[in-house]
């Protein structure tokens, strides 16, 4: 395999990884946007309580 073909394949693999990562992130973000079952607890942190 010559250098140009090797570089082309490498660039295509990198582009496919980036595109699939972005799509996966968007699908995961949409699922996380819906409220999940459970209790939301808010804890105030004061200066003396933080160690």
PAMI-682828 format. One record per residue: residue in one letter; x, y, z of N, C-alpha, C, O in turn. Coordinates in nm, 4 decimals, decimal comma, always signed. Last residue first. Layout:
<pts>
<pt resn="a" n_u="X" n_v="Y" n_w="Z" ca_u="X" ca_v="Y" ca_w="Z" c_u="X" c_v="Y" c_w="Z" o_u="X" o_v="Y" o_w="Z"/>
...
</pts>
This chain:
<pts>
<pt resn="x" n_u="-1,3795" n_v="+1,9478" n_w="+5,4055" ca_u="-1,2430" ca_v="+1,9098" ca_w="+5,4461" c_u="-1,1702" c_v="+1,8605" c_w="+5,3241" o_u="-1,0533" o_v="+1,8228" o_w="+5,3331"/>
<pt resn="x" n_u="-1,6452" n_v="+2,1487" n_w="+5,4914" ca_u="-1,5638" ca_v="+2,0982" ca_w="+5,3812" c_u="-1,4231" c_v="+2,0671" c_w="+5,4304" o_u="-1,3569" o_v="+2,1521" o_w="+5,4899"/>
<pt resn="x" n_u="-1,7617" n_v="+2,2685" n_w="+5,7101" ca_u="-1,7970" ca_v="+2,1290" ca_w="+5,6795" c_u="-1,7122" c_v="+2,0671" c_w="+5,5695" o_u="-1,7083" o_v="+1,9448" o_w="+5,5561"/>
<pt resn="x" n_u="-1,6816" n_v="+2,5311" n_w="+5,7169" ca_u="-1,6318" ca_v="+2,4429" ca_w="+5,8228" c_u="-1,6592" c_v="+2,2957" c_w="+5,7930" o_u="-1,5895" o_v="+2,2078" o_w="+5,8436"/>
<pt resn="x" n_u="-1,8122" n_v="+2,6449" n_w="+5,4937" ca_u="-1,6659" ca_v="+2,6437" ca_w="+5,5011" c_u="-1,6128" c_v="+2,5463" c_w="+5,6050" o_u="-1,5086" o_v="+2,4845" o_w="+5,5832"/>
<pt resn="x" n_u="-2,0838" n_v="+2,4351" n_w="+5,3776" ca_u="-2,0304" ca_v="+2,5524" ca_w="+5,4466" c_u="-1,8785" c_v="+2,5377" c_w="+5,4566" o_u="-1,8239" o_v="+2,4304" o_w="+5,4309"/>
<pt resn="x" n_u="-2,2965" n_v="+2,3381" n_w="+5,1298" ca_u="-2,1653" ca_v="+2,3151" ca_w="+5,1866" c_u="-2,1167" c_v="+2,4439" c_w="+5,2519" o_u="-2,1098" o_v="+2,5487" o_w="+5,1876"/>
<pt resn="x" n_u="-2,6134" n_v="+2,1998" n_w="+5,1091" ca_u="-2,5370" ca_v="+2,3234" ca_w="+5,1215" c_u="-2,4039" c_v="+2,2925" c_w="+5,1880" o_u="-2,4003" o_v="+2,2271" o_w="+5,2922"/>
<pt resn="x" n_u="-2,7449" n_v="+1,9751" n_w="+4,8940" ca_u="-2,6671" ca_v="+1,9852" ca_w="+5,0185" c_u="-2,5865" c_v="+2,1132" c_w="+5,0150" o_u="-2,5016" o_v="+2,1322" o_w="+4,9279"/>
<pt resn="x" n_u="-3,0359" n_v="+1,8514" n_w="+4,7687" ca_u="-2,9457" ca_v="+1,9645" ca_w="+4,7613" c_u="-2,8754" c_v="+1,9775" c_w="+4,8954" o_u="-2,9407" o_v="+1,9896" o_w="+4,9991"/>
<pt resn="x" n_u="-3,1487" n_v="+1,5718" n_w="+4,5994" ca_u="-3,1103" ca_v="+1,6239" ca_w="+4,7308" c_u="-3,0087" c_v="+1,7352" c_w="+4,7100" o_u="-2,9077" o_v="+1,7164" o_w="+4,6422"/>
<pt resn="x" n_u="-3,4063" n_v="+1,4232" n_w="+4,4340" ca_u="-3,2990" ca_v="+1,5210" ca_w="+4,4194" c_u="-3,2704" c_v="+1,5806" c_w="+4,5564" o_u="-3,3604" o_v="+1,6340" o_w="+4,6213"/>
<pt resn="x" n_u="-3,4840" n_v="+1,0885" n_w="+4,3927" ca_u="-3,5001" ca_v="+1,2061" ca_w="+4,4764" c_u="-3,3787" c_v="+1,2960" c_w="+4,4577" o_u="-3,2642" o_v="+1,2512" o_w="+4,4647"/>
<pt resn="x" n_u="-3,6211" n_v="+0,9232" n_w="+4,1018" ca_u="-3,5357" ca_v="+0,9343" ca_w="+4,2186" c_u="-3,5633" c_v="+1,0624" c_w="+4,2939" o_u="-3,6564" o_v="+1,1359" o_w="+4,2612"/>
<pt resn="x" n_u="-3,6091" n_v="+0,8798" n_w="+3,7555" ca_u="-3,6797" ca_v="+0,8508" ca_w="+3,8800" c_u="-3,5815" c_v="+0,8563" c_w="+3,9961" o_u="-3,4721" o_v="+0,8004" o_w="+3,9888"/>
<pt resn="x" n_u="-3,4998" n_v="+1,1565" n_w="+3,5568" ca_u="-3,4942" ca_v="+1,0165" ca_w="+3,5970" c_u="-3,5653" c_v="+0,9996" c_w="+3,7303" o_u="-3,5792" o_v="+1,0944" o_w="+3,8075"/>
<pt resn="x" n_u="-3,5970" n_v="+1,3650" n_w="+3,2896" ca_u="-3,5826" ca_v="+1,3433" ca_w="+3,4336" c_u="-3,5876" c_v="+1,1949" c_w="+3,4686" o_u="-3,6693" o_v="+1,1193" o_w="+3,4161"/>
<pt resn="x" n_u="-3,3946" n_v="+1,3755" n_w="+2,9979" ca_u="-3,5229" ca_v="+1,3390" ca_w="+3,0581" c_u="-3,5036" c_v="+1,3152" c_w="+3,2072" o_u="-3,4057" o_v="+1,2527" o_w="+3,2479"/>
<pt resn="x" n_u="-3,1270" n_v="+1,4031" n_w="+2,9377" ca_u="-3,2058" ca_v="+1,5243" ca_w="+2,9555" c_u="-3,3410" c_v="+1,4950" c_w="+3,0209" o_u="-3,3958" o_v="+1,5799" o_w="+3,0913"/>
<pt resn="x" n_u="-3,0144" n_v="+1,1600" n_w="+2,8816" ca_u="-2,9893" ca_v="+1,2150" ca_w="+3,0144" c_u="-3,0744" c_v="+1,3388" c_w="+3,0408" o_u="-3,0922" o_v="+1,3763" o_w="+3,1567"/>
<pt resn="x" n_u="-3,0864" n_v="+1,1261" n_w="+2,6153" ca_u="-3,1406" ca_v="+1,0345" ca_w="+2,7155" c_u="-3,1244" c_v="+1,0911" c_w="+2,8556" o_u="-3,2119" o_v="+1,0722" o_w="+2,9401"/>
<pt resn="x" n_u="-2,9346" n_v="+1,3289" n_w="+2,4959" ca_u="-3,0807" ca_v="+1,3331" ca_w="+2,4869" c_u="-3,1437" c_v="+1,2427" c_w="+2,5924" o_u="-3,2444" o_v="+1,2796" o_w="+2,6528"/>
<pt resn="x" n_u="-2,6755" n_v="+1,2386" n_w="+2,5468" ca_u="-2,7192" ca_v="+1,3653" ca_w="+2,6068" c_u="-2,8719" c_v="+1,3751" c_w="+2,6044" o_u="-2,9322" o_v="+1,4240" o_w="+2,6999"/>
<pt resn="x" n_u="-2,6637" n_v="+1,0116" n_w="+2,3856" ca_u="-2,6511" ca_v="+0,9970" ca_w="+2,5299" c_u="-2,7015" c_v="+1,1219" c_w="+2,6006" o_u="-2,7649" o_v="+1,1110" o_w="+2,7055"/>
<pt resn="x" n_u="-2,6801" n_v="+1,1333" n_w="+2,1357" ca_u="-2,7830" ca_v="+1,0377" ca_w="+2,1758" c_u="-2,7816" c_v="+1,0206" c_w="+2,3268" o_u="-2,8875" o_v="+1,0156" o_w="+2,3895"/>
<pt resn="x" n_u="-2,4459" n_v="+1,2894" n_w="+2,1433" ca_u="-2,5758" ca_v="+1,3547" ca_w="+2,1275" c_u="-2,6885" c_v="+1,2622" c_w="+2,1689" o_u="-2,7843" o_v="+1,3074" o_w="+2,2315"/>
<pt resn="x" n_u="-2,2485" n_v="+1,0896" n_w="+2,1665" ca_u="-2,2633" ca_v="+1,1898" ca_w="+2,2717" c_u="-2,4000" c_v="+1,2569" c_w="+2,2640" o_u="-2,4637" o_v="+1,2791" o_w="+2,3670"/>
<pt resn="x" n_u="-2,2807" n_v="+0,9592" n_w="+1,9214" ca_u="-2,3016" ca_v="+0,8855" ca_w="+2,0458" c_u="-2,3254" c_v="+0,9820" c_w="+2,1612" o_u="-2,4128" o_v="+0,9586" o_w="+2,2447"/>
<pt resn="x" n_u="-2,2053" n_v="+1,1659" n_w="+1,7462" ca_u="-2,3411" ca_v="+1,1106" ca_w="+1,7417" c_u="-2,3743" c_v="+1,0355" c_w="+1,8698" o_u="-2,4855" o_v="+1,0475" o_w="+1,9213"/>
<pt resn="x" n_u="-1,9359" n_v="+1,1973" n_w="+1,8217" ca_u="-2,0302" ca_v="+1,3088" ca_w="+1,8337" c_u="-2,1734" c_v="+1,2576" c_w="+1,8341" o_u="-2,2545" o_v="+1,3023" o_w="+1,9151"/>
<pt resn="x" n_u="-1,8345" n_v="+0,9414" n_w="+1,7597" ca_u="-1,8278" ca_v="+0,9925" ca_w="+1,8962" c_u="-1,9255" c_v="+1,1062" c_w="+1,9188" o_u="-1,9911" o_v="+1,1121" o_w="+2,0228"/>
<pt resn="x" n_u="-1,8723" n_v="+0,9311" n_w="+1,4841" ca_u="-1,9464" ca_v="+0,8373" ca_w="+1,5681" c_u="-1,9442" c_v="+0,8814" c_w="+1,7146" o_u="-2,0421" o_v="+0,8608" o_w="+1,7864"/>
<pt resn="x" n_u="-1,6954" n_v="+1,1383" n_w="+1,4100" ca_u="-1,8383" ca_v="+1,1482" ca_w="+1,3800" c_u="-1,9185" c_v="+1,0536" c_w="+1,4679" o_u="-2,0226" o_v="+1,0923" o_w="+1,5210"/>
<pt resn="x" n_u="-1,4492" n_v="+1,0315" n_w="+1,4997" ca_u="-1,4983" ca_v="+1,1602" ca_w="+1,5503" c_u="-1,6486" c_v="+1,1722" c_w="+1,5281" o_u="-1,7213" o_v="+1,2124" o_w="+1,6190"/>
<pt resn="x" n_u="-1,4314" n_v="+0,7934" n_w="+1,3520" ca_u="-1,4303" ca_v="+0,7888" ca_w="+1,4982" c_u="-1,4858" c_v="+0,9181" c_w="+1,5572" o_u="-1,5613" o_v="+0,9145" o_w="+1,6544"/>
<pt resn="x" n_u="-1,4264" n_v="+0,8936" n_w="+1,0918" ca_u="-1,5367" ca_v="+0,8067" ca_w="+1,1326" c_u="-1,5454" c_v="+0,7981" c_w="+1,2847" o_u="-1,6553" o_v="+0,7958" o_w="+1,3403"/>
<pt resn="x" n_u="-1,1827" n_v="+1,0317" n_w="+1,0986" ca_u="-1,3072" ca_v="+1,1048" ca_w="+1,0772" c_u="-1,4283" c_v="+1,0227" c_w="+1,1203" o_u="-1,5222" o_v="+1,0765" o_w="+1,1789"/>
<pt resn="x" n_u="-1,0068" n_v="+0,8139" n_w="+1,1320" ca_u="-1,0141" ca_v="+0,9189" ca_w="+1,2341" c_u="-1,1437" c_v="+0,9978" c_w="+1,2208" o_u="-1,2081" o_v="+1,0279" o_w="+1,3213"/>
<pt resn="x" n_u="-1,0540" n_v="+0,6768" n_w="+0,8924" ca_u="-1,0794" ca_v="+0,6099" ca_w="+1,0207" c_u="-1,0928" c_v="+0,7136" c_w="+1,1325" o_u="-1,1806" o_v="+0,7018" o_w="+1,2179"/>
<pt resn="x" n_u="-0,9689" n_v="+0,8695" n_w="+0,7065" ca_u="-1,1080" ca_v="+0,8232" ca_w="+0,7059" c_u="-1,1442" c_v="+0,7553" c_w="+0,8378" o_u="-1,2544" o_v="+0,7750" o_w="+0,8891"/>
<pt resn="x" n_u="-0,6976" n_v="+0,8879" n_w="+0,7686" ca_u="-0,7831" ca_v="+1,0052" ca_w="+0,7852" c_u="-0,9301" c_v="+0,9638" c_w="+0,7901" o_u="-1,0071" o_v="+1,0178" o_w="+0,8696"/>
<pt resn="x" n_u="-0,6179" n_v="+0,6256" n_w="+0,6971" ca_u="-0,6013" ca_v="+0,6729" ca_w="+0,8336" c_u="-0,6902" c_v="+0,7939" c_w="+0,8622" o_u="-0,7515" o_v="+0,8016" o_w="+0,9686"/>
<pt resn="x" n_u="-0,6699" n_v="+0,6258" n_w="+0,4206" ca_u="-0,7403" ca_v="+0,5320" ca_w="+0,5089" c_u="-0,7328" c_v="+0,5778" c_w="+0,6546" o_u="-0,8318" o_v="+0,5693" o_w="+0,7272"/>
<pt resn="x" n_u="-0,4880" n_v="+0,8266" n_w="+0,3443" ca_u="-0,6302" ca_v="+0,8421" ca_w="+0,3182" c_u="-0,7117" c_v="+0,7502" c_w="+0,4093" o_u="-0,8111" o_v="+0,7928" o_w="+0,4681"/>
<pt resn="x" n_u="-0,2444" n_v="+0,7086" n_w="+0,4147" ca_u="-0,2875" ca_v="+0,8319" ca_w="+0,4805" c_u="-0,4368" c_v="+0,8553" c_w="+0,4624" o_u="-0,5045" o_v="+0,8990" o_w="+0,5555"/>
<pt resn="x" n_u="-0,2473" n_v="+0,4903" n_w="+0,2352" ca_u="-0,2387" ca_v="+0,4675" ca_w="+0,3795" c_u="-0,2876" c_v="+0,5901" c_w="+0,4554" o_u="-0,3644" o_v="+0,5770" o_w="+0,5507"/>
<pt resn="x" n_u="-0,2456" n_v="+0,6235" n_w="-0,0082" ca_u="-0,3599" ca_v="+0,5383" ca_w="+0,0259" c_u="-0,3628" c_v="+0,5110" c_w="+0,1759" o_u="-0,4699" o_v="+0,5091" o_w="+0,2365"/>
<pt resn="x" n_u="+0,0036" n_v="+0,7508" n_w="+0,0089" ca_u="-0,1190" ca_v="+0,8294" ca_w="-0,0078" c_u="-0,2417" c_v="+0,7484" c_w="+0,0329" o_u="-0,3309" o_v="+0,7994" o_w="+0,1006"/>
<pt resn="x" n_u="+0,1914" n_v="+0,5352" n_w="+0,0274" ca_u="+0,1733" ca_v="+0,6314" ca_w="+0,1364" c_u="+0,0419" c_v="+0,7087" c_w="+0,1281" o_u="-0,0239" o_v="+0,7297" o_w="+0,2300"/>
<pt resn="x" n_u="+0,0647" n_v="+0,2137" n_w="-0,0925" ca_u="+0,1492" ca_v="+0,3329" ca_w="-0,0960" c_u="+0,1097" c_v="+0,4333" c_w="+0,0122" o_u="+0,0077" o_v="+0,4177" o_w="+0,0792"/>
<pt resn="x" n_u="+0,0851" n_v="-0,1168" n_w="+0,0000" ca_u="+0,0000" ca_v="+0,0000" ca_w="+0,0000" c_u="+0,0902" c_v="+0,1238" c_w="+0,0000" o_u="+0,1805" o_v="+0,1360" o_w="+0,0828"/>
</pts>
